[in-house]
Amino acid sequence: MKPSRLARLGAGCLATCLAAGALAADLPNERQTIAKLDPDATHRVYLADLTLSHIADNRLHVIDGQRMRYLSAMSTGFAGQVALSPDRRELYVATTYYPRLYRGQRSDVVEVYGTDDLVFRHEIEIPPKHAQAMNIRATLAPSADGRWLLVQNATPASSVSVVDLQGRKLASEVPTPGCWGVIPWPEQPNRFSTVCGDGTLATIELDEAGQARPRSAPVAFFDADTDPVFIHYERSGNTLYFVSYGGQMHRLQLQPEGVQVLPVWSLLSPAEQKAGWRPGGMQLFAIDPERQRLFVGMHAKAVDGSHKNPAQQIWVFDLERQARVARWPGHNAVSMVFSPAATPRLFVLDGAGNHLLALDPRSTSAQRSTTLGRLDAVGETPVYLEVQ
């Protein structure tokens, strides 16, 4: 009696499995290793990824921006906000966790990692109020001396958690009704400012215990009804820079005696305003403080709601002369950051394909930039760049 077709197939599979097993028995066991980071962190880039399709598990992509090489991915929890310490030795992640991934008792913490090895160091509990928002610089920031970590809260009421990084505990919670963002002062480490919906900048001063002192009067610097500012800011020395939706450059000087509002100037000529050129993006401009160059993403035919559009062009300005010196291709930029070094780089995030480009910020061409490197398709929904 001939064996059935099923029996013949079974015998063949058994022989194949036995042969594969014998071959595998001769192979050495694999050993998992973790490569050490290069101690030279020049142009290391941290790219925050909101991972909108699974927002309960955000990512932080770590990239060698000198060689345009992918280094690591770190989990940053639910809508984790990231910031680096002033000395760049520590990485802070303010985030939220739920025991059932998206439900259960909410727990908010600040996680501290070392930037030398990206290994978790410790965590600090904070009130379950941390803003679950798109990553921006103004949602998490350390004080200039590294003593305090300022965490933007939203319940939706706005407040700021002041974390004592030395004592590893919450120092206070400061109500900031009608205001958003934390902007540490560079030379007064116990001060921070926040942008308010009535067009003012409010400043809070902390005592040595991290408690808020009585506030001074807020300072008006933009018209919130006719031309609001983007919450993204840049700082050069003691001067804060904000760009408005309409293309106005607002500057504020942070002095020991208070905030001084400097004259406003426009990024646009009358003809460019008529053509509808406007700034757009999220982390939409960057500054080279040494050469006093401003890089800003611009798009034409702007309409109400196009303020986050990717850049059609990157305009380069001389800040001292308040004059444009170049119009470069936009690379669909939605975010950018300047990385200082002996050979500086301008990192640009292409929002159309999640490509990371390294441009030469000192290119002398008025029509095109020089691309120094490129890394394609990084992450899922990346939005924010920080550099070592």
C-alpha positions in Angstrom: 0.0 0.0 0.0 1.5 3.3 -1.0 1.9 6.0 1.6 -0.5 8.9 1.3 0.6 12.3 -0.1 0.1 13.8 3.3 2.4 11.2 4.9 5.1 11.8 2.2 5.0 15.5 2.9 5.2 14.9 6.6 8.3 12.7 6.2 9.9 15.3 4.0 9.2 18.1 6.5 10.6 15.9 9.3 13.8 15.3 7.3 14.2 19.0 6.6 13.7 19.9 10.2 16.2 17.3 11.4 18.8 18.5 9.0 18.2 22.2 10.0 18.5 21.2 13.6 21.7 19.4 13.1 23.1 22.4 11.2 22.0 24.8 14.0 23.7 22.7 16.6 27.0 23.4 15.0 26.5 27.2 15.0 27.9 29.3 17.9 25.4 31.1 20.2 24.9 34.7 19.3 25.8 37.3 21.9 24.0 40.6 22.0 26.1 43.7 22.5 25.5 47.4 22.7 27.9 49.7 20.8 29.3 52.5 22.8 28.7 56.1 21.7 31.5 58.0 20.2 32.7 60.4 22.9 32.9 63.1 20.2 29.2 64.3 20.2 29.8 67.2 17.8 26.5 67.8 15.9 24.7 65.0 17.7 21.0 65.5 16.9 18.0 64.6 19.1 14.8 64.3 17.0 11.6 64.1 18.9 8.9 61.9 17.3 5.3 62.2 18.3 4.4 58.8 16.7 0.8 59.9 16.2 -0.4 56.4 15.2 0.7 55.1 18.7 1.0 58.3 20.7 1.2 56.4 24.0 4.8 55.4 23.0 6.7 58.3 21.6 10.3 58.1 20.3 13.4 60.2 20.5 15.8 59.4 17.6 19.5 60.1 18.3 21.6 60.8 15.2 25.2 61.5 14.5 24.8 64.6 12.5 28.5 64.8 11.6 28.4 61.5 9.7 24.6 61.5 9.2 24.4 58.1 10.9 21.5 56.7 13.1 22.6 56.0 16.6 19.7 55.0 18.8 16.0 55.2 19.5 14.7 56.0 23.0 11.1 55.6 24.3 9.7 58.8 25.7 6.2 57.7 26.9 3.0 59.5 26.2 3.6 62.9 24.6 7.1 63.1 26.2 8.8 66.5 26.1 12.6 66.6 25.9 15.4 69.0 26.9 19.1 68.9 27.5 20.9 70.2 30.6 22.9 73.5 30.2 26.2 71.5 30.2 24.7 68.9 27.8 25.6 66.0 30.1 22.0 65.1 30.9 18.8 64.5 28.9 15.4 65.3 30.5 12.2 63.7 29.5 8.9 64.9 31.1 6.3 62.3 30.2 3.2 60.4 31.2 2.6 56.7 31.7 -0.6 54.7 32.1 -0.6 51.1 33.5 -3.0 50.0 30.7 -1.0 51.9 28.0 -3.8 54.4 27.4 -6.0 54.1 30.5 -5.6 53.7 34.3 -4.0 55.8 37.0 -1.9 58.5 35.3 1.7 58.9 36.4 3.9 61.8 35.4 7.6 61.8 35.8 10.8 63.5 34.7 13.3 60.9 33.5 17.0 61.7 33.6 19.4 60.1 31.2 23.1 60.5 30.7 24.1 61.8 27.2 27.4 59.9 27.4 25.7 56.5 27.1 21.9 57.3 26.9 21.4 55.2 30.0 18.5 55.9 32.4 19.8 57.5 35.7 16.7 58.3 37.8 13.3 59.8 37.8 11.5 62.5 39.7 7.7 62.4 40.2 5.8 65.5 39.1 2.1 66.4 39.3 -0.1 64.6 36.7 -0.5 67.8 34.7 2.4 67.8 32.2 1.2 69.2 28.9 0.6 66.3 26.5 1.4 68.5 23.5 3.4 68.6 20.3 7.1 69.0 21.2 8.4 72.5 21.3 11.3 74.2 23.1 8.9 76.1 25.4 7.3 73.1 27.1 10.3 72.0 29.0 13.5 73.9 29.9 16.2 73.9 32.6 17.3 77.1 34.3 20.6 78.5 33.2 22.5 77.1 36.2 20.8 73.7 36.0 19.1 74.0 39.4 15.5 74.0 38.2 13.6 72.2 35.5 10.5 74.1 34.3 7.7 71.9 33.1 4.7 73.3 31.2 1.4 72.0 32.5 -2.1 72.0 31.0 -5.3 70.7 32.7 -6.3 72.7 30.5 -5.5 75.5 33.0 -1.9 76.6 32.5 0.7 76.3 35.2 4.4 75.5 35.5 5.9 72.7 37.7 9.3 73.8 39.1 11.4 70.7 39.7 14.5 70.8 42.0 17.0 68.8 40.0 19.5 68.8 42.9 17.0 67.7 45.5 15.2 65.4 43.0 11.8 66.7 44.0 9.0 69.1 43.1 9.7 72.5 44.4 6.5 74.3 43.5 3.7 74.8 41.0 3.3 78.3 39.6 -0.1 79.2 38.1 0.3 81.0 34.7 -3.3 81.7 33.6 -3.7 82.8 30.0 0.0 82.2 29.3 2.0 79.4 27.7 5.6 78.2 27.6 8.7 78.5 29.7 11.6 80.7 28.7 14.5 80.6 31.2 16.6 83.8 31.5 20.3 83.3 30.7 21.9 85.4 33.4 19.2 85.4 36.1 18.7 81.6 36.7 15.8 82.1 39.1 13.7 83.9 36.4 11.6 82.6 33.6 9.1 84.2 31.2 6.0 83.0 29.5 4.0 84.3 26.5 0.5 85.4 27.2 -2.6 85.5 25.1 -3.1 89.2 25.5 0.2 90.0 23.7 2.4 90.3 26.8 5.4 88.6 28.2 5.0 87.7 31.9 8.1 87.1 34.1 8.2 85.0 37.2 11.1 85.1 39.7 11.8 82.2 42.1 13.2 82.3 45.6 15.9 79.9 46.7 13.3 77.3 47.6 11.7 77.5 44.1 8.7 79.4 45.2 7.4 82.3 43.1 7.9 85.8 44.3 5.3 88.6 43.6 5.3 89.3 39.9 6.2 92.5 38.1 3.8 93.9 35.5 3.8 92.0 32.2 5.3 93.7 29.1 3.3 94.1 25.9 5.2 93.3 22.7 2.7 92.1 20.0 -0.9 92.4 19.0 -2.5 89.1 19.6 -5.7 90.0 17.6 -4.1 91.2 14.4 -0.7 89.5 14.2 0.1 86.8 16.9 3.6 85.4 17.3 4.7 81.8 17.0 5.5 80.3 20.4 8.9 79.1 19.1 11.6 81.4 20.2 15.4 81.8 19.7 17.8 83.5 22.0 21.1 85.2 21.1 22.9 86.5 24.2 20.3 88.3 26.3 18.0 89.0 23.3 14.8 86.9 22.6 13.5 86.6 19.1 9.9 85.9 18.1 8.5 85.8 14.6 4.9 86.7 14.0 2.4 85.1 11.6 2.6 88.2 9.4 6.4 88.1 9.2 7.3 90.7 11.8 10.5 90.2 13.9 10.0 90.9 17.6 12.9 91.3 19.9 13.1 91.5 23.7 16.2 92.2 25.7 16.3 90.5 29.1 18.1 92.9 31.5 18.6 92.6 35.3 16.1 95.5 35.8 13.5 93.9 33.5 12.4 93.4 29.9 13.1 96.0 27.2 11.1 95.8 24.0 13.3 96.6 21.0 12.0 98.1 17.7 10.1 95.7 15.4 11.2 95.1 11.8 9.6 93.2 8.9 11.0 90.2 7.1 8.9 91.2 4.0 9.0 93.9 1.5 5.7 95.4 0.4 5.7 93.4 -2.8 6.4 90.2 -0.9 3.6 91.0 1.5 1.2 91.4 -1.5 2.4 88.1 -2.9 1.4 86.4 0.3 4.8 85.3 1.5 4.6 84.4 5.2 6.7 82.4 7.7 5.5 78.8 8.4 6.4 75.6 10.2 6.8 74.5 13.8 10.5 75.1 14.8 10.4 77.5 11.9 13.6 79.6 12.4 17.1 79.3 13.8 19.9 81.8 14.6 23.6 81.6 14.1 24.6 83.9 17.1 28.2 84.3 16.1 27.6 85.5 12.5 24.2 87.0 13.5 22.4 85.2 10.8 18.7 84.3 10.9 17.3 81.3 8.9 13.5 81.2 8.5 11.1 79.0 6.5 8.8 80.9 4.2 5.9 80.0 1.9 3.9 82.0 -0.7 0.2 82.6 -1.1 -0.4 82.2 2.6 -3.9 81.9 3.9 -5.4 81.8 7.4 -4.3 78.4 8.8 -1.2 78.0 6.6 1.2 79.0 9.4 2.5 75.4 9.8 3.1 74.9 6.0 6.5 73.5 5.0 8.9 76.0 3.7 9.1 76.7 -0.1 12.1 78.8 0.6 14.5 79.4 3.4 15.3 83.1 3.8 18.6 84.1 5.3 18.9 87.5 7.1 21.7 89.6 8.5 20.3 90.5 11.9 22.6 93.4 12.4 21.6 95.1 9.1 18.0 93.6 9.3 18.4 92.7 5.6 17.9 89.5 3.7 21.1 88.1 2.1 19.9 84.9 0.5 16.8 82.9 -0.6 17.5 79.2 -0.5 15.4 76.2 -1.6 13.0 75.3 1.3 13.5 71.5 1.4 9.9 71.3 2.8 11.4 72.4 6.1 9.0 72.3 9.1 11.8 72.5 11.8 15.4 73.6 11.9 18.2 74.1 14.4 21.6 75.6 14.3 24.5 73.5 15.6 27.6 75.4 16.6 31.1 74.0 16.1 34.3 74.8 14.2 32.3 73.8 11.1 28.7 74.6 12.1 25.6 73.0 10.5 22.0 74.0 10.0 19.9 70.8 10.5 16.6 70.9 8.6 13.7 68.5 8.9 11.9 67.9 5.7 8.3 67.4 6.8 7.2 65.8 3.5 9.3 62.7 3.9 10.9 63.0 7.4 14.3 63.5 5.8 17.0 65.2 7.9 19.4 67.4 6.0 22.6 69.1 7.1 23.1 72.4 5.4 26.1 74.6 5.4 24.9 77.8 7.2 27.9 79.7 6.0 27.2 79.2 2.3 27.8 82.4 0.4 25.4 81.7 -2.4 22.3 83.9 -2.5 20.3 81.3 -4.4 21.1 77.9 -3.1 22.5 76.2 0.0 25.2 73.5 0.2 24.0 70.2 1.5 26.6 68.5 3.7 24.7 65.4 4.5 21.3 63.7 4.5 19.5 60.9 6.4 16.2 59.7 4.8 12.9 58.7 6.4 13.7 59.2 10.1 10.8 58.2 12.4 7.1 58.5 11.9 5.9 62.0 12.8 9.0 63.8 14.0 8.5 67.5 14.9 11.3 68.9 17.0 15.1 69.1 16.8 17.7 69.6 19.6 21.5 69.4 19.3 24.2 68.4 21.7 
